[in-house]
């Protein structure tokens, strides 16, 4: 933000032209709209994907002295991902210790990514198209998908990586290093993108010794950083577990035909098409900078489950969109020239792109989900000091406390990927059960490669746990239980039909 408030910084002049002011207003509008939508979702218990709950719980515990601890996971968060940027964000979070803080920050930084896109386009295409292309980022359904699916640190990547790229083409190499390093702090797998970025800088500047040295520095730093990050993750993992072993173990027991079939699967095709369709495949005209997304693409393609539409419907687009938009900017003049040759107009293509992206909101983006607001209990009687064991949809709302636990992990008695036993060292004060979770247990956990064997006794574990609890409220499919409470409420919770 400091970059936008000063007219001069290390030789970087802030252009406050009419277009710049319009864009900053649109960025502010975007941040407000998506913050409001995100907070509305949070207020209506519509964040049930675990990530917002886990990360907010890590922030809260860190702010209160239990650094990086996740009671939901029963281990320190660096055993899952290495995300030092948490420390930089902590002073802001400390002012308002709530998931809403994280949702607002996510909306702000995704909106701010339009600024470096504007500046890059201005250099490469001139002021005629730069504002339009920045607006394209703001209306892109893939941007919205990142924004509205939980909270993830990689939502900060587009802004920092695109700023790094802008300073690269400006030859402001010190700021290139600063923003490249800030990008690394976001998550360990960003290293793969920065390694390729450094290599591309080297090969683009074979006759420019200074630029080449910075490219080497970025690649080597990223490799070194990745090695450290993987050591940290293994050290904090409950059982020195690496998710790579789960995702890619199938590669050790496959043949060349199965490998090719997996790579060329419909799911992988669907993923690639989904990422390129909003920009009408134009980035393929000059695809060099798409290489920034090559390793993340291979990571997903080669995983046991492969790609699919789910990849661009969730937060993973943050790893791909910077490369896609950079390649799009470099390809735009070529595509626009083809359109101009046929129709003799300069603006038809960019207007068509914006219209297409808004239309794709229906199937790709913000309008694709019909949110079902369920009747929820009144939780006002549960103190902030109480320990809570909760179903998915309520975890985020109870995550600003040091003792909050996930019902599905207790159901299985193990944590994610069965890394270790899931231990709750106390009897929780409250248990919140949403019976719709059982559908997920029966449809997904029961057949899961890692969870299936633990599913068998799950309902028995829940039944035994509830013997010392009484229901204090029933609302729709949700039942709230309190420890040592003698209840007179009637409710339906027949575990026999699930066993």
Secondary structure, 3 states (H helix, E strand, C coil): CHHHHCCEECCEECCCCHHHHHHHHHHHHHHHHHHHHHHHHHHCCCCCCCHHHHHHHHHHHHHCCCCCEECCCCEEHHHCCCCCHHHHHHHHHHHCCCHHHHHHHHHHHHHHHHHHHHHHHHHHHCHHHHHHHHHHHHHCHHHHHHHHCCCCHHHHHHHHHHHHHHHHHCCCHHHHHHHHHHHHCCCCCHHHHHHHHHHHHHHHCCCCHHHHHHHHHHHHHHHHHHHHHHHHHHHHCCCCCCHHHHHHHHHHHCCHHHHHHHHCCHHHHHHHHHHHHCCCCHHHHHHHHHHHHHHHHHHHHCCCCCCCHHHHHCCCHHHHHHHHHHHHHHHHHHHHHHHHHHHCCCCHHHHHHHHHHHHCCCCCCCCCCCCCCCCCCCCCCCCCCCCEEECHHHHHHHCCCCCEEEHHHHHHCECHHHCCECCCCCCCCEEEEECCHHHHHHHHHCCCCCCHHHHCCHHHHHHHHHHHEEEEEEECCEEEEEECCCCCCCCCCCHHHCC
